[in-house]
Amino acid sequence: MKDTWYGDNRDPVKWTVLLHLAQKFGMRCVFQVLYHRPSEWKSVEVDDEKVEISTPVIAHFRDCGSIRRLGSDDLEICVFDKEFAGRAEYAREVCAAIRNHSKRPKLVFLDPDTGLSSPNSRPTPKHVSVSEVREVWDALLAHDFLMLYQHAFRDHEWKSIKMKQFSDAVSSSPNQVKVAHAPDFPAARDVAFYYICKAVGTPIRNPLQSPHASHCPSDSR
């Protein structure tokens, strides 16, 4: 995510969904994968003098780590805010951080600028690829949740298209994927959040077993 987009009008919706799910399903940690890409800030003109946007001002309004203050004794907010440079290395670091993070069950939130890339196109820095979603899914343990940010595109069926693509990435049926959206929130009508719980017995690469018990939502809608 570019610095310029952090803290925009969609973030209240985003974090309302995350905190609601965390409370409802007994999560111990919300683990946000930021896909952080530093922005190039333009200068402003004051009486024909160019003035750079100051670092303290940027830090105040675009501090990606400030969201940790929403945490509590019962819920940790963890932000993976390393710069998103090389895709393969970044994916490896994300999965290692998820596996090494002790608090479980956790809700891992993939938060790229745009969402999931199309299957037949090369992912841009604004997207997370299908293979990267699959890698993160493999890093989760039973009772963990995975959630994805998705921006709309020019197709009336965009929500169902991306839901199917997301479900394919985690080798699940579409009716196991749930969706959150905000039709009554004008600034966020063009985004959706897909989420799924990793059920007991789902094949995983990590041999550790989850020490916590939480309840995945039922498959019925």
C-alpha positions in Angstrom: 0.0 0.0 0.0 1.2 3.5 -0.9 1.6 5.9 2.0 -0.8 8.3 0.3 -3.7 5.8 0.6 -3.1 4.9 4.3 -5.8 6.4 6.6 -8.2 7.1 3.8 -12.0 7.0 4.1 -12.1 3.2 3.6 -10.0 2.5 6.7 -12.8 3.0 9.2 -14.8 0.3 7.3 -11.7 -1.9 7.0 -10.9 -1.9 10.7 -14.5 -2.1 11.8 -14.7 -5.4 9.9 -11.4 -6.7 11.3 -12.2 -5.9 14.9 -15.7 -7.3 14.6 -14.4 -10.6 13.2 -11.6 -10.7 15.8 -14.1 -10.3 18.6 -16.7 -12.6 17.1 -14.3 -15.5 16.5 -12.0 -15.1 19.4 -8.9 -14.0 17.6 -5.8 -13.2 19.6 -4.1 -11.2 16.9 -4.9 -9.2 13.7 -1.8 -9.5 11.5 -1.9 -6.9 8.7 0.3 -7.4 5.7 0.7 -3.9 4.4 2.6 -4.4 1.1 4.1 -1.0 2.0 5.4 1.1 -0.8 6.8 4.6 0.2 5.2 7.5 -1.7 6.9 10.4 -3.4 5.4 13.4 -1.8 5.1 16.5 -3.9 5.9 20.0 -2.6 3.5 22.8 -2.0 3.8 26.5 -3.0 3.7 29.2 -0.3 3.9 32.7 -1.9 5.8 31.2 -4.9 8.2 29.3 -2.5 8.3 25.5 -2.9 7.9 23.8 0.5 8.4 20.1 1.0 5.8 18.1 3.0 7.6 17.7 6.3 8.4 14.3 7.7 6.6 14.9 11.0 3.4 15.9 9.1 3.6 12.7 7.0 4.2 10.6 10.1 1.2 12.2 11.9 -1.3 11.5 9.1 0.2 8.4 7.5 1.9 6.5 10.3 1.2 2.9 9.3 2.0 1.7 12.8 -0.5 3.9 14.7 -3.2 1.3 14.2 -1.5 -0.8 16.9 -3.1 1.4 19.5 -6.4 -0.3 18.7 -5.0 -3.4 20.3 -5.7 -4.5 23.9 -4.6 -7.1 26.4 -6.8 -9.6 24.6 -6.0 -8.6 21.0 -2.7 -7.7 19.5 -2.5 -5.6 16.3 0.6 -6.6 14.3 1.6 -4.7 11.2 4.0 -6.2 8.7 5.3 -2.9 7.3 8.5 -3.9 5.5 8.8 -2.3 2.1 7.3 -4.3 -0.7 10.1 -4.6 -3.2 10.8 -8.1 -4.5 7.7 -10.3 -4.7 9.3 -13.7 -3.9 11.4 -12.4 -1.0 8.5 -10.5 0.4 6.2 -13.5 0.3 8.8 -15.6 2.1 9.3 -13.0 4.8 5.6 -12.6 5.3 5.1 -16.4 5.7 8.0 -16.7 8.1 6.7 -13.8 10.2 3.2 -15.5 10.4 4.7 -18.8 11.4 7.0 -17.3 14.0 4.3 -15.2 15.6 3.2 -17.0 18.7 -0.3 -15.6 19.3 -3.1 -17.7 17.9 -5.6 -17.9 16.6 -4.9 -15.0 14.3 -6.6 -13.1 11.5 -4.1 -12.4 8.7 -5.2 -9.5 6.5 -3.7 -9.1 3.1 -4.0 -5.4 2.3 -2.6 -4.5 -1.2 -3.7 -1.3 -2.9 -6.1 -3.0 -5.3 -6.5 -6.7 -4.4 -6.0 -10.0 -6.1 -4.4 -10.0 -9.6 -6.2 -11.5 -12.6 -5.2 -15.1 -13.2 -3.9 -14.5 -16.7 -2.0 -11.3 -16.1 1.2 -10.4 -14.4 0.6 -8.9 -10.9 1.5 -5.2 -10.5 2.9 -3.8 -7.3 -0.8 -2.9 -6.5 -1.8 -6.5 -6.4 -1.2 -9.8 -4.5 -0.9 -12.8 -6.8 -2.9 -16.1 -6.5 0.3 -18.0 -5.7 1.1 -15.5 -2.9 -2.3 -15.9 -1.3 -1.8 -19.7 -1.5 1.6 -19.4 0.3 0.1 -17.4 3.1 -2.8 -19.8 3.4 -0.3 -22.7 3.8 1.4 -20.8 6.6 -1.8 -20.6 8.7 -2.9 -23.2 11.3 -6.3 -24.5 12.0 -8.7 -21.8 13.4 -6.7 -19.0 11.8 -8.5 -16.6 9.4 -7.4 -15.1 6.1 -8.9 -11.9 4.8 -8.2 -10.0 1.6 -8.9 -6.4 0.5 -10.4 -6.1 -2.9 -11.1 -3.0 -5.0 -13.9 -3.0 -7.7 -13.1 -3.2 -11.4 -15.2 -2.7 -14.5 -17.5 -5.7 -14.3 -20.9 -5.8 -12.6 -20.0 -9.3 -11.3 -16.7 -8.2 -9.8 -17.5 -9.4 -6.3 -18.5 -12.9 -7.4 -15.6 -13.1 -9.8 -13.0 -12.3 -7.1 -14.7 -14.4 -4.5 -14.3 -17.4 -6.9 -10.7 -16.6 -7.6 -10.0 -16.2 -3.9 -11.7 -19.5 -3.0 -9.6 -21.2 -5.8 -6.4 -19.8 -4.3 -7.1 -21.4 -1.0 -8.5 -24.6 -2.5 -12.0 -24.1 -1.0 -15.5 -23.8 -2.4 -17.0 -20.3 -2.9 -19.6 -21.0 -0.2 -16.8 -21.3 2.4 -15.7 -17.7 1.6 -17.5 -14.9 3.4 -17.7 -11.3 2.3 -17.9 -8.0 4.1 -18.8 -4.7 2.4 -20.3 -1.3 3.1 -23.1 -0.4 0.7 -24.3 2.4 2.9 -20.9 3.9 3.2 -20.3 6.1 0.1 -16.5 6.1 0.3 -16.3 2.3 0.5 -19.0 1.0 -1.9 -16.3 0.0 -4.3 -14.4 -2.4 -2.0 -15.1 -5.8 -0.5 -13.3 -7.9 2.1 -13.2 -11.7 1.5 -12.4 -13.9 4.5 -12.2 -17.6 5.3 -11.4 -19.7 8.3 -8.9 -22.5 8.1 -10.8 -25.5 9.3 -9.4 -28.4 11.3 -8.0 -31.0 9.0 -7.0 -28.6 6.2 -3.7 -29.8 4.8 -0.9 -27.4 5.9 2.9 -27.4 5.5 3.6 -26.2 9.0 3.6 -29.2 11.4 2.7 -27.3 14.5 -0.8 -27.6 15.8 -2.9 -24.7 17.0 -3.1 -24.6 20.9 -6.3 -22.5 20.8 -9.8 -23.4 20.0 -12.1 -21.0 18.1 -15.1 -21.6 15.9 -15.1 -21.1 12.1 -18.3 -19.8 10.6 -20.6 -22.4 9.1 -20.6 -23.0 5.4 -24.2 -21.9 5.0 -24.9 -18.3 3.9 
